[in-house]
Structure formats: structure tokens, C-alpha cells
């Protein structure tokens, strides 16, 4: 029986939100999903490092969000996160979509659907369809869904390339003082 490696993908989005039927609000607007992958066997080493970073920046109440910090604290938090990822040699993934591109794809898809509908009507010679179809319920693509699908695709490609063999990856051992 094949042994599967369980991994954790810690990820978050930034930038554009919404649906494909919305165009960009400013030129060049993008949405991004990014994350780091941690094999669960490495979680005992990795989790305390990130918990320690979180504890240094957490607010008295509520959740930590970088936009709530002043510019100096934002820069320090980013540096702490980047340094931890680098020291732990964690694989990083990202996927980005231009809002205008997703919107153009949506418009082209709608145009092709209309053309196909018109061609079908012409091919029937005005007769009603012989098969009753339900009403179309297609909704425009969600930026979040498309971004996550792309990010997940990158992760799957990475895992397939490694064939689940993480011996090719190097994870530096860390002695964490966080408890």
C-alpha cells in the first residue's frame, strides 16, 4: 500500500476580490494567493517558530492582521516571517490573476455561449429543442476560487515532481525557545 505524506498548506489572499463580471478598479489590479507548505512530520519544529512570531505581534484582543500595525512593525513582521521561512527552508507557492484578464475571459465565455445558443437555434430551424433543458445557472467565476485553484495546482505539481519523496528537500533543524 502506498504511503501518503500529509502536508499543511498555510495560505492567504491579498489584493483583488470579487467575480469575473467585474473589471479592475485601477489599471493592473491583481489578486494573489500565496502560501507555505509544511509536511506534518515537520510541524513540531515549524509551529513553535511561527507561534513565537505571532505572539510578538498579537493584539490585546481580536486577531492579528498586518494592516493594523504601524509601518515599522509591518516591516519587522514581514522580515521575521521571511527569515523563518528561509531558515526552515519551507517551499513557498503563489498564484496571481490580473482582474482585467479574468474579466476578459468571462466576457469571451459569455459571447461564445450566446453564439452557441444562436447556432443551435438556427440548426433546429426555429423548432423547439427536443430535449428540455433547465435554465442556465452559471455564475461568474470567483476570484478567490480561481486563485486558490491555481495555488493548489502549483502545490500538486510540486508534490508530483517530488513523488512524495521529501528526502530531496532540506529542512533545517531549528531550536526554538518558544514554548
N, C-alpha and C positions, 0 to 999 in steps of 0.2 A: 504494500500500500504506500502511495506517495505521501511524504511528509510535507505539509504546507507550513510556510512561515507566515506567522501573523505579524502585520505591520500596523503602525498607527500613523495616520497622515493628519498632522495638525495644520490646519489651513484657515485662511480668512480672505475676504474680498476687500477690494478698495476701488474707488472710482465710480464709474457709471453704473447705474441701476436702471431697472425698467424693462421694457419689452421692445421687440423688433419693430413695432409700428411707430416708435418714437425716434426721431432723428437726434443728432448730437445737439447739446445746448451751447457748445463752443467748439470751434474748429480743432480737430484732432482728439476729441474726447475718447477715452478708452476705459474699459473695465478690466480689472486684473484679479486673478485668484492665485494665491501663492501659498506654499506650504513646505513643511519639512517632514521627512519620513523617518520613523524610528521603529526598527524591529522590536517586538515586545520583549525579546530577550535582553535588550539594552535599556529598557525602561527604568530599571532600578538605578542605573548610573545617570541617565539623562534627566529624569523627572526632578530630582532634587536640585539640579543646576538651574532649571527654569523656574522652579518654585522659589528658589532663593532670589532670582531676579525679580519675579513677581512681588515677593514680599518687600523688596526695597522700594517699590514704586506704588504699591496698592494704596487706594484712598481709604480714609477712615470708614466710609460707607459706600456701598454700591460696588460696581465692577470697575476694573482698571481699563481705561481707554486712552490711548496715546493723545488724542485730540484734547483731553482735559489737562494735559501737562503744559508747563511753560516751555519755551523753545530750548532752553539749556537741558531741561530734564528729558525732553523728546530726543535730543541728540544723544544724551547719555544712555537712555533706554535702548535706542537703536544700536549703539555701539556695543552695549552689554549683550544684546541678543545676537548680533553678528559674530562677536567674539566667541560666544558659547557654541554657536553652530559650527564655526571654524575649528575650535578646539575639539569638539566632539566628532567632527568630520561627518556631519549629517547631510544626506542627499537633499537638495532643495529643488523644488519644481515650481513653475509658474506658467500661466496661460493668460493671454491678453486678447481682447477683441476691440477693434475700433467700432464705435457706435454707428458711424456712418456706413460701415461695411455690413454690419448686421441688418441695418435698416434697408440698405440697397438689396440685400439678399431677400428680405421679406417682400419688398415691392416687386421684385422679379418673380418670386414664387407666386404671388397673388396674380400677376399678369399671366403667367403660364397656366395657372388654374382656370382663369377666365377663358384663355384661348382653347384649352382642352374642353371646357364646357361647351363653348360655341361650336367647336369641331364635332363634338358628339351630337349636338342638336342638328347640325347640318347633315351628318351621316344618317341620322334617323329620318331625314326628310320631313321634319316637323311632327312626326308621330311621337306620342308619349313614350317614355322608356318602358321596356318590357319588365324591367326589374325595379321594384320600388326601393329607393334609397332614402336613408334618413337625412335629416338636414345637416349641412356641414357644421361642425362644431370646432373647427380649427381655431386655436387662439395663437396670437403672435408668440414667437419664441421669447422666453425669459432670458435676460442677460445672465442672471445668476446660474440658471440651469446650463446654458451653453458654456459659460466659463468653467463650471465645475466639471462638465463632461470633458472639456479639453484638458483640464488639470489631471483628472482621473486617467485619461488616455495616456498622458505622459508617464504617470506612475506605473500603469500596466506595462507600457513599452519598456520602461526601466527594469521592472521586475522580470519581464520575459527575457530581456537581454542578459540579465544576471542568472536566469534559470533558477531563481530562488537560492542561489549559492552566494551567501554574503561573505564567504571567505575572501572574495576579491575586493570587498570593501574594507576600509580600515576605520575602526572606531577607536579613537584614542581614549585610554582609561583616564578617568578624572577622579581626583579625590575631592569630594565636595564637603564643605563644612556645614552645609545646610542640613538641618535635621527637622 
